[in-house]
Amino acid sequence: MPDLIIAAAGLAVSLMALLMVLIQRRRHAALERALASVSQQLAELVQQQTLAQQSINGLTAGAVGVDRRLRRVEATEKLLSERQETIENQQAAEQPYSHAIRLVQQGATARRLVEELSLSESEADLLVRLHGLRDSA
């Protein structure tokens, strides 16, 4: 009978060992599945990070292009502003004379030009001679 007890104890130990092996295999399989899932999630995150980096690179390149265009627009605006100012200054300088010429063509005298437009007498006389009404007689 002691042999039977020893055999039963050996069988019990063997069954326990087999049960432990099965439990370990299940745990190992579960860990492998979890590891595969984590690896897949990591791969997806890496892909998302790559796409985000590409988007950032594209936006950066676009911003640099916009900056260049903005500088060109600002330079053009400055040039146009300077041209407009030059034209306005020229028109302002010519305006008293064009107004004086119209007045002379309407019959104004040199004295009136001096008084109303603050022209010098010589300027007023010259304008009357050049643009004044001529006698047809």
URNOR-V780730 format. One record per residue. N is the residue number from 1. RES is the residue in three letters. OMEGA is omega in radians with two decimals (999 if undefined). NEAR is the number of other ideal C-beta (glycine too) atoms within 10 Angstrom. D_LAST is the distance of its C-alpha to the last C-alpha in Angstrom with 1 decimal. Layout:
n=N res=RES omega=OMEGA near=NEAR d_last=D_LAST
n=N res=RES omega=OMEGA near=NEAR d_last=D_LAST
This chain:
n=1 res=MET omega=3.09 near=5 d_last=166.1
n=2 res=PRO omega=3.11 near=6 d_last=164.5
n=3 res=ASP omega=-3.14 near=7 d_last=163.1
n=4 res=LEU omega=3.11 near=8 d_last=161.6
n=5 res=ILE omega=3.14 near=9 d_last=160.0
n=6 res=ILE omega=-3.14 near=10 d_last=158.7
n=7 res=ALA omega=3.13 near=10 d_last=157.4
n=8 res=ALA omega=3.11 near=10 d_last=155.8
n=9 res=ALA omega=3.10 near=10 d_last=154.2
n=10 res=GLY omega=3.11 near=10 d_last=153.0
n=11 res=LEU omega=3.14 near=10 d_last=151.6
n=12 res=ALA omega=3.12 near=10 d_last=149.9
n=13 res=VAL omega=3.13 near=10 d_last=148.4
n=14 res=SER omega=3.10 near=10 d_last=147.2
n=15 res=LEU omega=3.11 near=10 d_last=145.7
n=16 res=MET omega=3.13 near=10 d_last=144.0
n=17 res=ALA omega=3.12 near=10 d_last=142.7
n=18 res=LEU omega=3.11 near=10 d_last=141.5
n=19 res=LEU omega=3.12 near=10 d_last=139.9
n=20 res=MET omega=3.12 near=10 d_last=138.2
n=21 res=VAL omega=3.13 near=10 d_last=136.9
n=22 res=LEU omega=3.12 near=10 d_last=135.5
n=23 res=ILE omega=3.13 near=10 d_last=133.8
n=24 res=GLN omega=3.12 near=10 d_last=132.4
n=25 res=ARG omega=3.10 near=10 d_last=131.1
n=26 res=ARG omega=3.12 near=10 d_last=129.4
n=27 res=ARG omega=-3.14 near=10 d_last=127.8
n=28 res=HIS omega=3.12 near=10 d_last=126.8
n=29 res=ALA omega=3.12 near=10 d_last=125.2
n=30 res=ALA omega=3.11 near=10 d_last=123.4
n=31 res=LEU omega=3.10 near=10 d_last=122.1
n=32 res=GLU omega=3.08 near=10 d_last=121.0
n=33 res=ARG omega=3.12 near=10 d_last=119.1
n=34 res=ALA omega=3.11 near=10 d_last=117.5
n=35 res=LEU omega=3.11 near=10 d_last=116.6
n=36 res=ALA omega=3.13 near=10 d_last=115.0
n=37 res=SER omega=3.12 near=10 d_last=113.1
n=38 res=VAL omega=3.12 near=10 d_last=111.8
n=39 res=SER omega=3.12 near=10 d_last=110.9
n=40 res=GLN omega=3.11 near=10 d_last=108.9
n=41 res=GLN omega=3.11 near=10 d_last=107.1
n=42 res=LEU omega=3.12 near=10 d_last=106.4
n=43 res=ALA omega=3.11 near=10 d_last=105.0
n=44 res=GLU omega=3.11 near=10 d_last=102.7
n=45 res=LEU omega=3.10 near=10 d_last=101.5
n=46 res=VAL omega=3.12 near=10 d_last=100.8
n=47 res=GLN omega=3.11 near=10 d_last=98.8
n=48 res=GLN omega=3.12 near=10 d_last=96.8
n=49 res=GLN omega=3.11 near=10 d_last=96.2
n=50 res=THR omega=3.11 near=10 d_last=95.0
n=51 res=LEU omega=3.11 near=10 d_last=92.6
n=52 res=ALA omega=3.13 near=10 d_last=91.3
n=53 res=GLN omega=3.10 near=10 d_last=90.8
n=54 res=GLN omega=3.10 near=10 d_last=88.8
n=55 res=SER omega=3.12 near=10 d_last=86.7
n=56 res=ILE omega=3.11 near=10 d_last=86.1
n=57 res=ASN omega=3.11 near=10 d_last=85.1
n=58 res=GLY omega=3.12 near=10 d_last=82.7
n=59 res=LEU omega=3.12 near=10 d_last=81.1
n=60 res=THR omega=3.12 near=10 d_last=80.9
n=61 res=ALA omega=3.11 near=10 d_last=79.2
n=62 res=GLY omega=3.13 near=10 d_last=76.8
n=63 res=ALA omega=3.11 near=10 d_last=76.0
n=64 res=VAL omega=3.10 near=10 d_last=75.3
n=65 res=GLY omega=3.12 near=10 d_last=72.9
n=66 res=VAL omega=3.12 near=10 d_last=71.1
n=67 res=ASP omega=3.12 near=10 d_last=70.9
n=68 res=ARG omega=3.13 near=10 d_last=69.2
n=69 res=ARG omega=3.13 near=10 d_last=66.7
n=70 res=LEU omega=3.10 near=10 d_last=66.0
n=71 res=ARG omega=3.11 near=10 d_last=65.4
n=72 res=ARG omega=3.12 near=10 d_last=62.9
n=73 res=VAL omega=3.13 near=10 d_last=61.2
n=74 res=GLU omega=3.11 near=10 d_last=61.0
n=75 res=ALA omega=3.11 near=10 d_last=59.6
n=76 res=THR omega=3.13 near=10 d_last=56.9
n=77 res=GLU omega=3.13 near=10 d_last=56.2
n=78 res=LYS omega=3.12 near=10 d_last=55.8
n=79 res=LEU omega=3.14 near=10 d_last=53.5
n=80 res=LEU omega=3.12 near=10 d_last=51.3
n=81 res=SER omega=3.11 near=10 d_last=51.3
n=82 res=GLU omega=3.10 near=10 d_last=50.2
n=83 res=ARG omega=3.14 near=10 d_last=47.4
n=84 res=GLN omega=3.13 near=10 d_last=46.3
n=85 res=GLU omega=3.11 near=10 d_last=46.3
n=86 res=THR omega=-3.14 near=10 d_last=44.3
n=87 res=ILE omega=3.13 near=10 d_last=41.7
n=88 res=GLU omega=3.11 near=10 d_last=41.6
n=89 res=ASN omega=3.11 near=10 d_last=41.2
n=90 res=GLN omega=-3.14 near=10 d_last=38.3
n=91 res=GLN omega=3.12 near=10 d_last=36.6
n=92 res=ALA omega=3.13 near=9 d_last=37.4
n=93 res=ALA omega=-3.11 near=9 d_last=35.9
n=94 res=GLU omega=-3.02 near=11 d_last=32.7
n=95 res=GLN omega=-3.13 near=10 d_last=32.5
n=96 res=PRO omega=-3.12 near=14 d_last=31.0
n=97 res=TYR omega=-3.14 near=15 d_last=28.1
n=98 res=SER omega=3.09 near=10 d_last=27.5
n=99 res=HIS omega=3.12 near=13 d_last=27.5
n=100 res=ALA omega=3.12 near=22 d_last=25.2
n=101 res=ILE omega=3.11 near=18 d_last=22.7
n=102 res=ARG omega=3.13 near=11 d_last=22.9
n=103 res=LEU omega=3.13 near=19 d_last=22.4
n=104 res=VAL omega=3.13 near=21 d_last=19.3
n=105 res=GLN omega=3.08 near=12 d_last=17.9
n=106 res=GLN omega=3.05 near=8 d_last=18.7
n=107 res=GLY omega=-3.13 near=10 d_last=16.9
n=108 res=ALA omega=3.14 near=21 d_last=19.8
n=109 res=THR omega=3.11 near=14 d_last=19.7
n=110 res=ALA omega=-3.14 near=20 d_last=21.8
n=111 res=ARG omega=-3.14 near=12 d_last=24.3
n=112 res=ARG omega=3.13 near=16 d_last=24.9
n=113 res=LEU omega=3.13 near=25 d_last=25.6
n=114 res=VAL omega=-3.07 near=16 d_last=28.0
n=115 res=GLU omega=-3.04 near=11 d_last=29.8
n=116 res=GLU omega=-3.02 near=13 d_last=30.0
n=117 res=LEU omega=3.14 near=16 d_last=30.5
n=118 res=SER omega=3.04 near=10 d_last=32.2
n=119 res=LEU omega=3.06 near=19 d_last=29.9
n=120 res=SER omega=-3.12 near=10 d_last=29.9
n=121 res=GLU omega=-3.13 near=11 d_last=27.0
n=122 res=SER omega=3.09 near=10 d_last=26.3
n=123 res=GLU omega=-3.12 near=17 d_last=26.4
n=124 res=ALA omega=3.13 near=24 d_last=24.0
n=125 res=ASP omega=-3.13 near=17 d_last=21.5
n=126 res=LEU omega=-3.14 near=13 d_last=21.8
n=127 res=LEU omega=3.13 near=21 d_last=21.3
n=128 res=VAL omega=-3.14 near=21 d_last=18.1
n=129 res=ARG omega=-3.08 near=10 d_last=16.7
n=130 res=LEU omega=-2.99 near=9 d_last=18.0
n=131 res=HIS omega=-3.09 near=16 d_last=17.4
n=132 res=GLY omega=3.10 near=16 d_last=14.9
n=133 res=LEU omega=-3.13 near=11 d_last=11.9
n=134 res=ARG omega=3.07 near=6 d_last=8.8
n=135 res=ASP omega=-3.14 near=5 d_last=5.4
n=136 res=SER omega=-3.10 near=4 d_last=3.8
n=137 res=ALA omega=999 near=3 d_last=0.0
